[in-house]
């Protein structure tokens, strides 16, 4: 692992085969290096977000919230071109 610790863009190929015996742990090591976006929302906006995510994906969870945010960001980025 030490050989890729300082690498800014990690991939599963960068991790030694030892860590691939635990796919969830290997994925964790890659995802912890990925960029994160933090946004502060009003309580009203967060309630609307919960309703919209539940409407689109059927439930509200960390996974569905992440999907919704990525979908919204992709749409917004495409509109900027």
MOVENBEL-V652216 format. One record per backbone hydrogen bond with DSSP energy under -0.5 kcal/mol. NH is the residue of the N-H (numbers start at 1). CO is the residue of the C=O. E is the energy in kcal/mol with one decimal. If there is no record, write none. Layout:
nh:NH co:CO e:E
nh:NH co:CO e:E
//
This chain:
nh:4 co:1 e:-1.9
nh:5 co:1 e:-0.6
nh:5 co:2 e:-0.7
nh:7 co:4 e:-1.3
nh:10 co:8 e:-0.6
nh:14 co:11 e:-1.5
nh:15 co:12 e:-0.9
nh:19 co:16 e:-1.4
nh:20 co:16 e:-0.7
nh:20 co:17 e:-0.7
nh:21 co:18 e:-1.1
nh:22 co:19 e:-1.4
nh:23 co:21 e:-0.5
nh:26 co:22 e:-2.3
nh:27 co:23 e:-2.5
nh:28 co:24 e:-2.0
nh:29 co:25 e:-2.2
nh:30 co:26 e:-1.6
nh:31 co:27 e:-2.8
nh:32 co:28 e:-2.3
nh:33 co:30 e:-0.9
nh:34 co:31 e:-1.1
nh:41 co:39 e:-0.6
nh:46 co:42 e:-2.3
nh:47 co:43 e:-2.1
nh:48 co:44 e:-2.1
nh:49 co:45 e:-2.4
nh:50 co:46 e:-2.6
nh:51 co:47 e:-2.2
nh:52 co:48 e:-2.5
nh:53 co:49 e:-2.8
nh:54 co:50 e:-2.6
nh:55 co:51 e:-2.3
nh:56 co:52 e:-2.3
nh:57 co:53 e:-3.2
nh:58 co:54 e:-1.9
nh:61 co:59 e:-0.6
nh:65 co:61 e:-2.7
nh:66 co:62 e:-2.1
nh:67 co:63 e:-2.2
nh:68 co:64 e:-2.4
nh:69 co:65 e:-2.5
nh:70 co:66 e:-2.4
nh:71 co:67 e:-2.5
nh:72 co:68 e:-2.5
nh:73 co:69 e:-2.7
nh:74 co:70 e:-2.6
nh:75 co:71 e:-2.1
nh:76 co:72 e:-2.5
nh:77 co:73 e:-2.8
nh:78 co:74 e:-2.2
nh:79 co:75 e:-1.8
nh:80 co:76 e:-0.9
nh:80 co:77 e:-0.8
nh:81 co:78 e:-1.0
//
